Amino acid sequence: MNSDRRLGFTLVELLLVIAIIGILSVIGTTTFSSAIVKGKDSSRKNDISNIAKALEAFNNDFGEYPDEDTGKMVACVDGADPTLIPCPGVDGKFRAKKNGEDVVYLENFPQDPDPNRAYTYEMTGANEGFAIYAALENTQDRDVKKLNGVADPGGWGVNCGTSICNYKVTSSGLVTE
């Protein structure tokens, strides 16, 4: 019998397995990161849609859209004081007083998933409409502002926290160009 027979793997076999594991982990990490970005952007779009619906309800009740102050809606109240303040109120709600009654338009006013980014509100025209902006992370998203068919790095020229806004919904719908 041959007693020189060794048990185990050769160095080449071990290096090959390590290389395969490395390649698979890079692919998995990239896919996971992309899914996280797309998930945050989906949340942003949903938040903006909910704010737009609440603004339309506010307009139906008051006949106008809220004023703005440095990118925030001035339409919320806190407690019994009817003075309008930037939204969300201290309680995190978008609520106003109509005929002395509290009307809640959004129970939990949405905030951008990234603490360095923010949604920006702008009243348009002579209180004829509104625009709400967000900064999507995935610049390949079909709803990102386009310039000649490609993502415009200048966005809408509005700041959304520390990022430039590249997603906009108005009282008349989504705008991409």
Legacy VTK file of the C-alpha trace (Angstrom):
# vtk DataFile Version 3.0
C-alpha trace
ASCII
DATASET POLYDATA
POINTS 177 float
0.000 0.000 0.000
0.984 3.519 -0.663
1.586 5.305 2.626
2.435 8.658 1.008
-1.207 9.409 0.354
-2.187 12.755 1.930
-5.575 13.720 3.222
-6.920 17.285 2.689
-6.980 19.894 -0.032
-4.168 21.302 -2.105
-3.283 24.988 -1.962
-4.713 25.539 -5.442
-8.060 24.000 -4.434
-8.258 26.181 -1.322
-7.428 29.354 -3.281
-10.047 28.485 -5.894
-12.753 28.045 -3.234
-11.765 31.322 -1.524
-11.903 33.159 -4.871
-15.380 31.784 -5.637
-16.653 32.761 -2.177
-15.189 36.261 -2.650
-16.874 36.721 -6.026
-20.236 35.541 -4.676
-20.014 37.862 -1.671
-19.258 40.889 -3.882
-22.261 40.061 -6.097
-24.482 39.586 -3.060
-23.351 42.835 -1.402
-23.899 44.842 -4.601
-27.368 43.383 -5.087
-28.257 44.000 -1.438
-27.045 47.621 -1.572
-29.037 48.247 -4.742
-32.158 46.782 -3.120
-31.742 49.063 -0.082
-31.439 52.167 -2.304
-34.486 51.175 -4.356
-36.440 50.496 -1.159
-35.614 53.963 0.241
-36.573 55.599 -3.059
-39.853 53.701 -3.126
-40.557 54.935 0.397
-39.778 58.516 -0.691
-42.183 58.291 -3.634
-44.902 56.880 -1.408
-44.326 59.608 1.210
-44.524 62.363 -1.418
-47.725 60.849 -2.801
-49.292 60.789 0.680
-48.282 64.414 1.320
-49.770 65.431 -2.063
-53.077 63.726 -1.221
-53.140 65.456 2.178
-52.476 68.810 0.481
-55.380 68.242 -1.894
-57.648 67.488 1.096
-56.374 70.670 2.796
-57.146 72.628 -0.391
-60.654 71.150 -0.499
-61.266 72.284 3.092
-59.676 75.756 2.942
-59.816 76.665 -0.760
-56.053 77.201 -0.926
-52.756 75.419 -0.491
-50.590 76.090 2.572
-48.029 78.880 2.613
-44.363 77.933 2.710
-41.463 78.855 4.918
-37.959 77.683 3.967
-39.238 74.568 2.223
-41.824 73.607 4.848
-45.611 73.839 4.720
-47.039 76.369 7.141
-50.296 74.565 7.779
-50.091 72.739 11.107
-51.420 73.588 14.546
-50.402 72.378 17.975
-52.948 71.988 20.727
-55.627 74.646 21.139
-53.525 77.424 19.564
-54.935 78.072 16.047
-51.697 79.731 14.874
-50.301 77.905 11.844
-46.753 76.590 12.178
-44.415 74.660 9.825
-45.342 70.988 9.484
-45.049 68.582 11.082
-46.361 69.868 14.365
-44.791 68.946 17.691
-46.981 65.827 17.726
-45.679 64.740 14.275
-49.049 65.259 12.585
-50.233 67.376 9.685
-53.356 68.856 11.207
-55.189 72.149 11.060
-58.264 73.738 12.590
-61.397 74.143 10.495
-64.339 75.872 12.150
-62.670 75.295 15.525
-62.369 71.535 14.946
-59.102 69.592 14.580
-58.739 68.046 11.126
-55.900 65.523 10.765
-54.580 65.217 7.215
-51.622 62.953 8.014
-51.390 61.027 11.277
-47.611 60.635 10.975
-45.989 63.287 8.810
-43.411 61.443 6.672
-39.711 62.200 6.936
-37.014 61.189 4.454
-35.444 57.809 5.383
-31.996 59.454 5.269
-31.524 61.952 8.127
-29.327 64.133 5.849
-32.117 64.538 3.289
-35.481 66.257 3.566
-38.656 66.724 1.570
-39.115 70.283 0.325
-42.465 72.013 -0.206
-43.069 74.983 -2.479
-46.277 76.884 -3.163
-46.579 77.715 -6.874
-48.222 80.662 -8.552
-50.589 82.836 -6.558
-51.499 79.888 -4.325
-52.678 77.980 -7.400
-50.711 74.814 -6.699
-47.752 73.208 -4.994
-44.577 71.274 -5.680
-43.023 68.696 -3.350
-39.425 67.659 -3.938
-37.279 64.718 -2.868
-33.748 63.518 -3.618
-33.788 59.961 -4.986
-30.559 58.005 -4.539
-30.962 55.883 -7.659
-30.225 58.313 -10.494
-31.233 55.599 -12.993
-34.821 55.692 -11.687
-37.291 56.462 -14.480
-38.855 59.289 -12.438
-35.629 61.244 -11.820
-35.467 64.681 -13.493
-34.148 64.286 -17.021
-32.172 66.619 -19.239
-32.072 65.446 -22.861
-33.196 61.977 -21.792
-30.566 61.408 -19.069
-30.541 62.142 -15.335
-29.935 65.851 -14.733
-27.227 66.253 -12.034
-28.548 69.756 -11.298
-31.982 68.353 -10.464
-34.596 71.032 -9.958
-32.119 73.444 -8.380
-33.787 72.970 -4.998
-32.052 71.561 -1.939
-33.470 68.520 -0.186
-31.339 68.605 2.934
-27.736 68.028 1.887
-28.709 66.738 -1.582
-30.100 68.328 -4.727
-33.752 67.437 -5.345
-34.239 65.327 -8.470
-37.840 64.143 -7.959
-40.865 66.425 -8.079
-44.605 65.996 -7.679
-46.908 68.940 -8.266
-50.592 69.547 -7.741
-50.992 68.456 -11.368
-48.875 65.265 -11.027
-45.341 63.900 -11.517
-42.854 66.061 -13.438
-39.679 64.599 -14.986
-38.535 67.182 -17.573
LINES 1 178
177 0 1 2 3 4 5 6 7 8 9 10 11 12 13 14 15 16 17 18 19 20 21 22 23 24 25 26 27 28 29 30 31 32 33 34 35 36 37 38 39 40 41 42 43 44 45 46 47 48 49 50 51 52 53 54 55 56 57 58 59 60 61 62 63 64 65 66 67 68 69 70 71 72 73 74 75 76 77 78 79 80 81 82 83 84 85 86 87 88 89 90 91 92 93 94 95 96 97 98 99 100 101 102 103 104 105 106 107 108 109 110 111 112 113 114 115 116 117 118 119 120 121 122 123 124 125 126 127 128 129 130 131 132 133 134 135 136 137 138 139 140 141 142 143 144 145 146 147 148 149 150 151 152 153 154 155 156 157 158 159 160 161 162 163 164 165 166 167 168 169 170 171 172 173 174 175 176
